[in-house]
């Protein structure tokens, strides 16, 4: 089911919105500049902590705990044995031999999707035609129907939430590690629920609906073959791991995060039998990936910030729609050029204290890109001018 709504926004309303966008743009600009600066410091500190750890780590036999290594950074690997049984004490489901247990709750809900088409009008106003569609599906996340454009598609509150239940700890030979560290390394496998399990769950939680077993899941519904909004289905997954490797500070027989000289906490974990060098290499690669993801996100945020700040020019020019399109193209190019100048400059400034040569190279690359775009635009303008003259 769907419906279509047509709205018209006057030029003055768009102008007011553009003024608000300027404020949002400046806030976004400042936030993303700070994010880029912080990210470079985080990246360098993490890199140095990992380099320090790689030079200090000692691989030890998991069969016995040497008191001489207490407080040192050690590497252990071997078979994992969970201590205790992970259990959902509310619904009474457990997983013998697993490192962790996860409760996954889905609710049958209304979902709204929309598709809009905007047309500029002479005089600067905008006409937007939006089609809203509604359908039902099983969702883990609670969908708020309060923001739906059309009433009559109400979702109830999710009566029971997802939850995770790791074991308290696990052992690798004579050593012990936190159960949460083990649980997140394991392979997830479904826990098929029996009729007895499901009946016990129905007694534990009063959802006002009968419960049945469907494909190893508990389904709270009057008619599981034809679910209604608000119906609930619950399944469980267990985390199993046979062998694992860890790097951390030895404290007694346990492993905890190691504090490096620059204040970073160092604790590495991996599934399987992995040597210390490979674990540090993987951690460095992860640090590099995170750094670049944040860089890209920060640069995109800076571009959006500049685009918001300059958007008022396009709104003003939209009094004549064709002119507005040309102005928006120009402001987009300006926002891109400013991003290529400001973004690398912030990154370079953040790195000057750590790696001056790289800082200079990054800054030069940003200037080169911006200069190249300006050169190409001038070249196109020069090529267009003679053609207009001949016309």
N, C-alpha and C positions, 0 to 999 in steps of 0.2 A: 504494500500500500504506500501511496505517496501523494504529495500535493505540491503545487507550485505557487510561489509567492513572488510578486513583483514590487520592488521598492524603488523610490526615486529620492536621491540625495541632492539637495540644492548645492549650488556653488559655494554659498556662504557656509553651509554645514561642512562641506569638504575642506574649506579653508580653515575652519575651526579645528577639524580633525588633523590637518597638516601641522598646525601650531602645536598640538599635543604631541604629534610625532617628533617634532624638533626636540622637545624636552626628553621624550623617551630615547631618541637617538643619542643625545649627549650622555644620558645615563648608561646606555648600552656601550657607548664608546669608552667611557671611563672604566666600566666594569671589565670589558674585554682587554683593554690595555693592562689593567692590573692582573688579569688572568694570565696573559702572555708573560708578563714579568715574573709572576709567581711560579709559573710552569717551568721556566728556564732555571730558576733557583732550585726547584724541586728535582729537576732532572739531573743537574750537576751534583747535588748532595747525594742523590740516590746512586749515581754512577760512582762517586768517590767511596761511598759506604760499601758498595759491592766490590770495588777494587781492594779496599782494605780487608774486607772479609775473605776474599779469595786468597790473600796473602797470609792470613792467620789461621784459616780453617785446618783442623786436624781430623782425618778420617780414623774412626775407632771401631773396634770390634763390638758388635752389639751384645756379645755373650756375657760381658762383665762391665761393671762401672769402675773406672779408675779415678779415685779421689784426687789424683794429681791434676786432672783436667777440669776440676770444678771451677766454673766461671769462664772457662775458655770456650771458643767457638769450635764446635765439633760437628762432624758429619757421620750419620749412621744410616744404615739401610738394612732391610730384611723383612721377614714375614710379619704381618700385622695381626695382632690378636685383640679384638675389642674387649674392654673390661665392662661387663654388665650387658644388659639387653635394652636397646632403644625401644621406648614404649610411649604410645599416646595414652596417657592415664585418664583422659576424658572419655575416649571412645573405646578404650580397652584393646587396642591393636598393638602388637609387638612384632619384632623381627629378630629372631634368634640368630646370632652370629654376624649381624650387620653392624656397620659403623654408625649408621644413622637411619632415621625413618622420617619420611615427609608426608604430611597430610595435604592433599590437594582437593580443594572444594570448588565446584563450579555451580553456578546458578543460571537457570534459563531466563534470559532477559531480553527486553527490547533494546535494539541498537539503532541509532539514527545515523544516516549518511546524507550528505548534501552535495549538490553540484551547482555551481553558480556561473552565470555568464553576465559580464558587465559591458554596457555600451555607453560611450560618451555622447552627450547631447550638446547641441549648440547652446552657448551661454555658460558652459562649465558644469552643468549638472550631470549626474550619472544615473542610469537606469540599470538595476540589477535584477535578473530573473534567477531565482533559486528554487531548485527542486529538492524537496526533502523526502527521503524514503525511509521506511521502517520495516525491520525484519527481526525475527527472534533467533537467538543462538545461545549455546552454552558458553559462558565466559567465567574465567577465574577472577578477573577484576570486576569490582562492583561498578556498574554503569549508572551514573546519576541521571535520572530522567527529568530532574527539575529544570535542566537547561534545554530540554527538547522544545523545538519550535511549535509542534502541534500537541495539544493535550490528548489524553486518552491512551497514552502509552507509558503507564506508570510501572516502575520497577520497585519492588520492596527492598528493604535493607537486607543485606546478606546476614543470615542468622548465625553462621559459624565460619570462622576464618581458616585460612591455610596456617600450617604450623610445622616446625621442624623439631626433631627430637634426636640429637646426637647422643652417643654414649658419653659418659663423663670423661673417660680416658681410654687409651689403648696402649698396648706394649709392643715394642720391637725388641725382642730379646730381653735384656735386663733393663732397658730404658722405657720410660713412659712419656706419652705426648698427650696434649689436649684432644679430647674426642672430636671437637668441632673441626680441627685440622685434618683428622682422618676422614670424617664424613664427607667433606667437600672434595676429596680426591677420588672417592669411589665411583664405580659404575652404577647408574640408576637402573633398577629393575622393578617391575610392578609386583605388588603383593596381592595375589588373588584373594578376594574375600569370600569366605564360605557363608552359607545360609546362617550358621550359628553366629558368625562374626557380625553379620548384618542385623540379625535380631537383637544382639547385645547392643549394637550401636543405636538401634531404634529405641531401646529402653533408656539409653544414656542421655539422649538429646530429644526433647519434646518439640518436634517441628510441626505437629498437627497434621501429618500426612503419613500414610502407610509407607513402609520401606520394603524394597525388594532387591534381589541380587540380579544385576544385569551385567554380563561380561566381566565378572569379578569386581564390580563396583556396587556401592550402595546407592540406590536411587530412591529419593523421597518424593513420591508422586502418586496421585490417585489413578493415573493411567500412564505408565512409563512409555507405552507405545505412542502416545500423543501428549507429550509434556506441555505444561502450561507455565506461564511466567511465574517465577517464584519457586519452581521445583528445584531440588538440590540433588546433586550427585557427588559422591565422595569416593576417592580412590587413594591408595597409598603406594609409595615407592620406597624401596630400601636401597641403601648405599653400601655396596660390597667392594672390598679391596683386599687383595691377597698379600701384596708386597708394596712397600713404600720407602722413600728416602727423605731424610730431614736434615736441615742445617740450623743449629741454634745454640744458645748458651747452655752448657751443662750445669744444672743446679741440682745437686744430689743425684738422683737417678732420672730426673726429668729434664726436658728440653724447653727452654723459654726464649723469647726474643733477646738477641744480643744487641747491646747498646754500643754503637760505633763512636769513634772520637768526635764526629760531627753531630752526634745526637740522634742519628737515625736508628730505628729498631730493625734488626735483621733476623728474619726467620723464613727459611725456604722450605718448600715441601713439593714432592712430586710422586706420582704413582710409579711403581716399579722400582727396579734396582738401578739407580742413576748415580754416577760418580759425582763428586763435589764440583769438579771443573765444568761438567756439562750443566749442572744446576745453576752455577753462577753465570754461565754463558746465556742460558735461557732467561735468567732474571734480567740481564743486561738487554737482551732483545726485547723483553716485555717493557722495560723502561723506555727504550727507544720508540716502540709503537705508541705507548701512552703519550710520550712527549709530542709526537707528530700529530696524533689525534687532537690533542689540546691545542696545538698550534693552528691546525686547520680550522677547528671550531672557533678559536679566538679571531682568526683572520676573517672568517665568514661573519662573525658578530660585528667586527669593525666595519666591514663593507655594508652590512645592514644598517648600522648606526649612521654612517655617512649618507646612505640612501634615504633614510628617514629625515635627516636634517635638510637634505636638498629637495625632498619631495614637494615642498611648498611651491617651488618654481614651476613644476609640472602642473600643479593645480591652478596656479595663476594663468598659465598659458592655455589651459583647457577651455578657456572662453571660446577659442577656436580649436576644436578637437585635433585637427591635423597638426597645428602648431604645438599643441601639448605633447603629442607623440614624439615630435622632433626634440623638444626640450627634455623629455624624460630619457630619451636615448643618450643625450649629452650628459645629463646628471648621473646616469648610470656609469658612463665612462669616467667621469670625474671621480665618482665614489670608488671605482676600481683603482684608479691611479693613486688616490689618497691612501687607499688600503695598502697598496704595494710600497708606498713610501713609509707610512707610519708603522705598519706591522713589522717589517724587517728591522726598522730602526729601534723599536722597543726590544725586539729579540737581541739585537746587537748590543744595546746598552746593558741589558741584563747579563750578557756574557762577557763584557769587557773585563770585569774583575776576575773572571775564571780563565778564559781563553781568548786573549786579544786578537790573535790571528784569525780565528774563526769568526769573531765578531765583525771584523773588517770585511771579511769575505761575504758574510750574509748581508751586510749593509750595501756593499757594492752590487750584489745580485739584485736587490730590491730597486736600487736606483737605475740599474740597467734595464730592468723590465719596464719600469715606468717611462723611461726615456724612449724605449722601443715603441711603446704604445703611442706616445706623443708623436714620434716620427712617422709612424704609419698613418695616423690621423691627418697630419699635415700633408703627407704625400697624396692621400685621397682627396683632400681639399684642393690641392694644387692641380690634380688631374681633372677635377670637376669644373674648375674655373674656366679653362679654355673651351670646354664643351658648351658651357653656358654662353660664352662670348660668341661662338659660331652660330648658336641658335638665334 
